[in-house]
Every structure is written in C-alpha cells, then in structure tokens.
Amino acid sequence: MIPSRKTPSPNAGGCDFGARDENGRESADVWTPEALPSVIVLTKIPDGFADARYRLPGGLLDQSVAAGGDRLVERGDALLRLHIEAGAEPAAALLPFDELFEIRATAAIRVWRGLTGRNVGANPAALSAQRRDRLVLALRALDGRLDGAKHREIASAIFGVGEISKRDWISHDLRDRTARTIRLGVTMMKDGYRRLLVHPFRRRL
C-alpha cells in the first residue's frame, strides 16, 4: 500500500512532515485513493443512469475534470480529497463494495455536500483530543524504549511524576499503564499507524 505521494526520506521513520510552499506554509498531503478511503474517486456517470443535464454548480471542477488528477477542496475547516478521472462529467462517486464501503460512503456524502454549497458536517475520521494525547505519549514512550530506557524511567519522563525508585516501581500504579503505552508505540511503529488511515473502522483488515 502506498500511503502518500510524497517521496520519503531514506532515513524516515513512521511518517514525513508535509511539504512547504514558497511562503513557508505547510501544504496538505495528497493521498492515493488506494491508501486513504476518504479520497473520493470521481468518474463519469454511465449514459442513461442519471440526469445528464446535472452539473456541479459554479464550474468548480471544470479544469480538473478536463485533465483529471488529484484535487484538494477546502470548505470552511474541512479539506475534501478528490481523485478525478479525466472527462468525469457529469460526475459520479466510485464506491467499491469492500470492507471500507461505509467510510467511503460517508466521505462521498461530505464531498457532495461541500461541492453543492452545503455544510459538510463533522469529520467522522477525526481523532479525539484524548486519542491524540494517548498516541503522543505512545510515541514518546517508544522513543525511550528504542533508546534503551527502563520502563520506570519512561514513566517518569512521560507522566511527569519524577524519579521512581526500583522498590516503589514494583507496586506503582503507573507500571501497567506504562507497559501498555509502550506496547501501543511499538505496534504503531510496526504497521499499526496504517489503521489511522481507516479510523474509525475497527475491524481487522
């Protein structure tokens, strides 16, 4: 699976930072639809299948439809990702009947709402603040583990509890939590990070 169309550094670990434009602003990543199910593929509606007179309003995608390719569309705080097949007018969303159909369908509805001037609504794939904080702790714990730090040293560093003695560590309430946090970091390092691309899909792929 190709996670992104950016070229990774030879020494890169889990992910790369986004590219920056000429003004130093970080640009959004362009993902392949094969890697990120919320990238919606627009294709031409089969003849006679729908009202061929209908067009997306405002000529928003005229140039993109003619040439095809990838397009990022901003709607308020939402960023919609499209992969457009050349000549996809009148347009339809291509939604494979696979295990990720529900994610794709939800994303397609948000794209349709955004392109027709409606409020796209909340992003169901957005991570909660609690989940993001847990992942940050897991990555910090992973860094310590890879540097050879002991579990109690990692706990002191990431939870801010100060130095913990060997004796206190045996029954410390952070012992199990630290082990779980390290395991999460190791899992994310191996291939678990890919599951972030299909959040909130929970079944094993």
C-alpha positions in Angstrom: 0.0 0.0 0.0 1.4 3.4 -0.9 0.4 5.7 1.9 1.2 9.1 0.2 2.6 10.6 -2.9 5.4 12.4 -1.1 8.8 10.9 -1.5 10.0 9.7 1.9 13.5 10.4 3.2 15.8 7.3 3.2 16.1 7.7 7.0 12.4 8.4 7.6 10.7 6.5 10.3 6.9 6.4 10.6 5.9 9.4 8.5 7.2 12.6 6.9 6.4 16.2 7.5 4.2 18.0 4.9 5.9 19.9 2.2 6.1 23.7 2.4 5.2 26.2 -0.3 7.3 29.2 -1.3 5.9 31.2 1.7 6.9 28.6 4.2 3.4 27.4 4.9 2.9 23.7 5.3 0.8 22.3 2.5 -1.8 19.5 2.7 -0.8 16.0 1.8 -2.1 14.4 -1.4 -3.1 10.7 -0.8 -3.9 7.9 -3.2 -7.4 6.6 -3.0 -5.9 3.1 -2.6 -4.3 4.2 0.6 -6.9 6.6 2.1 -10.5 5.6 1.8 -11.8 9.1 2.3 -10.2 10.1 -1.0 -13.2 10.1 -3.3 -12.8 9.0 -6.9 -15.0 10.9 -9.4 -15.8 9.2 -12.6 -18.3 9.7 -15.5 -21.9 8.7 -14.9 -22.9 5.9 -17.3 -25.2 7.0 -20.1 -28.9 7.0 -19.0 -28.1 6.2 -15.4 -28.9 9.7 -14.0 -29.9 13.1 -15.2 -27.1 14.0 -17.6 -28.1 17.7 -17.5 -27.0 18.0 -13.9 -23.6 19.6 -13.4 -21.8 20.6 -10.2 -22.5 24.3 -9.6 -20.1 27.1 -10.3 -17.8 25.3 -12.6 -15.7 24.4 -9.5 -14.0 21.4 -11.1 -14.1 22.3 -14.8 -10.3 22.3 -15.3 -9.8 19.3 -13.0 -12.4 17.3 -14.8 -11.0 18.0 -18.2 -7.4 17.0 -17.2 -8.1 14.5 -14.4 -5.8 14.1 -11.4 -5.9 14.9 -7.7 -7.6 17.9 -6.2 -7.9 19.3 -2.6 -11.0 21.3 -2.0 -11.4 23.5 1.1 -14.8 24.0 2.6 -14.6 26.0 5.8 -12.4 24.0 8.1 -12.9 20.8 6.1 -10.5 19.6 3.5 -12.0 17.3 0.8 -9.7 15.0 -1.2 -10.7 14.0 -4.7 -9.2 11.8 -7.4 -10.8 12.8 -10.7 -10.8 10.7 -13.8 -10.3 12.8 -17.0 -13.7 13.6 -18.6 -15.7 12.8 -15.4 -18.7 14.9 -16.3 -21.4 14.5 -15.3 -19.6 13.2 -12.3 -20.3 10.2 -10.0 -18.5 8.9 -7.0 -16.9 5.5 -7.4 -17.6 3.4 -4.2 -16.3 -0.2 -4.2 -18.3 -2.7 -2.1 -15.4 -3.6 0.1 -14.9 -3.6 3.9 -14.3 0.2 3.8 -17.5 1.0 2.0 -19.1 2.7 4.9 -16.1 5.0 5.3 -16.1 5.8 1.6 -19.8 6.4 1.5 -19.6 8.8 4.5 -16.8 10.7 2.8 -18.7 10.8 -0.5 -21.7 12.4 1.2 -19.4 15.1 2.8 -17.8 15.7 -0.7 -21.3 16.1 -2.3 -22.4 18.4 0.5 -19.3 20.5 0.1 -19.4 20.8 -3.7 -23.1 21.8 -3.6 -22.6 24.6 -1.1 -23.9 22.7 2.0 -22.3 22.3 5.4 -20.1 19.2 5.2 -20.6 18.4 8.9 -18.1 16.9 11.4 -15.4 14.7 10.1 -16.1 11.2 11.5 -12.5 10.2 10.9 -11.1 12.9 13.2 -9.2 11.7 16.2 -10.5 12.9 19.6 -8.2 15.0 21.7 -7.9 12.1 24.2 -6.8 9.7 21.4 -4.3 12.2 20.1 -2.8 12.7 23.5 -2.5 8.9 24.0 -0.7 8.5 20.7 1.7 11.3 21.5 2.5 9.5 24.8 2.9 6.2 23.0 5.4 7.8 20.5 7.4 9.4 23.4 7.4 6.0 25.2 8.6 4.3 22.0 11.5 6.8 21.7 12.6 6.0 25.2 12.2 2.2 24.7 14.3 2.4 21.5 17.0 4.4 23.4 17.2 1.6 26.0 15.4 3.4 28.8 13.8 1.3 31.6 10.1 1.3 32.0 10.2 3.3 35.2 12.5 5.9 33.5 9.9 6.2 30.7 7.1 6.6 33.2 9.0 9.4 35.0 9.6 11.2 31.7 6.2 10.9 30.0 3.9 11.2 33.1 5.9 13.8 34.9 6.0 12.0 38.2 9.7 12.5 39.0 12.2 9.7 39.7 10.7 6.4 40.8 12.8 4.0 42.8 13.1 0.3 42.0 11.3 -0.6 45.2 8.4 1.8 44.6 8.1 0.7 40.9 7.1 -2.9 41.9 3.7 -1.7 43.1 3.4 1.6 41.3 0.1 2.4 39.7 1.8 3.6 36.5 3.6 0.3 35.9 0.9 -1.4 33.9 -0.1 1.9 32.2 3.5 2.4 31.1 3.8 -1.1 29.7 0.5 -0.6 27.7 1.7 2.7 26.4 5.0 1.2 25.2 3.2 -1.7 23.5 1.0 0.8 21.7 4.0 2.7 20.5 5.7 -0.5 19.2 2.5 -1.6 17.5 2.2 1.8 15.8 5.8 1.7 14.7 5.5 -1.7 13.0 2.3 -1.2 10.9 -0.4 -0.1 13.3 -0.1 3.5 12.1 -1.9 2.4 8.9 -5.0 1.9 11.0 -5.1 5.7 11.5 -5.9 5.9 7.8 -9.2 4.0 8.2 -10.3 5.4 11.6 -12.9 4.8 12.9 -13.1 1.4 11.2 -12.3 -1.0 14.0 -12.4 -4.5 12.4 -9.2 -6.1 11.5 -8.3 -5.6 7.8 
